[in-house]
Amino acid sequence: KQEVTQIPAALSVPEGENLVLNCSFTDSAIYNLQWFRQDPGKGLTSLLLIQSSQREQTSGRLNASLDKSSGRSTLYIAASQPGDSATYLCAVEWSNYQLIWGAGTKLIIKP
Amino acid sequence: DTAVSQTPKYLVTQMGNDKSIKCEQNLGHDTMYWYKQDSKKFLKIMFSYNNKELIINETVPNRFSPKSPDKAHLNLHINSLELGDSAVYFCASSPGQGGDDTQYFGPGTRLTVL
């Protein structure tokens, strides 16, 4: 069964710290993996998309890595800011073109 | 035990046809949404329903018509399909209580218009 797990479920850190969010998946034959951000009361914002042939993607202070063999992806946020506070979702697309969503990590950056 | 489900998973059709995508949630939520994910993977909200009433209707062609027969269902009907309608459509639901109103997403329906 294809599953996506995100750990931790919640994280609270002081402003300025670098942090890592984790996403693991059960079947390494993925098509791609995406990271999204969800702000309270709002929809999703796409952050990064990593194709199965790629090992990482970077956008500003965000860096996402992919290790298919171990079934893991990490989202690294550098120099965190209060505006980074949100729920971060990982979603994996397998060859059946369906997204399986992780439960998310709720991130709070304390000023 | 799927929380938010969509049918069909894939839909391939010709230009000009009319098609529907169904969404059901078993979470007891009051609010449901439809999103479109374009080729750049950006999600854009299309509609939002709260207790069967339309509360968000973004600028989408009127060929798109949402229908909510009850609180647990929000279907998307598309008339006169065009090539640009090809995308992945996501349904979502949330408790609808404001504030930290987390949305739960379905797996998506991949629509291809030929």
HADDOCK unambig.tbl for C-alpha pairs under 7 A between the chains (distance, minus, plus):
assign (segid A and resid 40 and name CA) (segid B and resid 99 and name CA) 6.13 0.50 0.50
assign (segid A and resid 40 and name CA) (segid B and resid 100 and name CA) 4.44 0.50 0.50
assign (segid A and resid 40 and name CA) (segid B and resid 101 and name CA) 5.86 0.50 0.50
assign (segid A and resid 40 and name CA) (segid B and resid 102 and name CA) 6.65 0.50 0.50
assign (segid A and resid 41 and name CA) (segid B and resid 98 and name CA) 6.22 0.50 0.50
assign (segid A and resid 41 and name CA) (segid B and resid 99 and name CA) 5.68 0.50 0.50
assign (segid A and resid 41 and name CA) (segid B and resid 100 and name CA) 5.56 0.50 0.50
assign (segid A and resid 41 and name CA) (segid B and resid 101 and name CA) 4.82 0.50 0.50
assign (segid A and resid 41 and name CA) (segid B and resid 102 and name CA) 6.75 0.50 0.50
assign (segid A and resid 44 and name CA) (segid B and resid 43 and name CA) 6.54 0.50 0.50
assign (segid A and resid 45 and name CA) (segid B and resid 42 and name CA) 6.96 0.50 0.50
assign (segid A and resid 45 and name CA) (segid B and resid 43 and name CA) 6.55 0.50 0.50
assign (segid A and resid 46 and name CA) (segid B and resid 41 and name CA) 6.84 0.50 0.50
assign (segid A and resid 46 and name CA) (segid B and resid 42 and name CA) 5.58 0.50 0.50
assign (segid A and resid 46 and name CA) (segid B and resid 43 and name CA) 6.77 0.50 0.50
assign (segid A and resid 98 and name CA) (segid B and resid 107 and name CA) 5.41 0.50 0.50
assign (segid A and resid 98 and name CA) (segid B and resid 108 and name CA) 6.20 0.50 0.50
assign (segid A and resid 99 and name CA) (segid B and resid 107 and name CA) 4.77 0.50 0.50
assign (segid A and resid 99 and name CA) (segid B and resid 108 and name CA) 6.55 0.50 0.50
assign (segid A and resid 100 and name CA) (segid B and resid 107 and name CA) 6.03 0.50 0.50
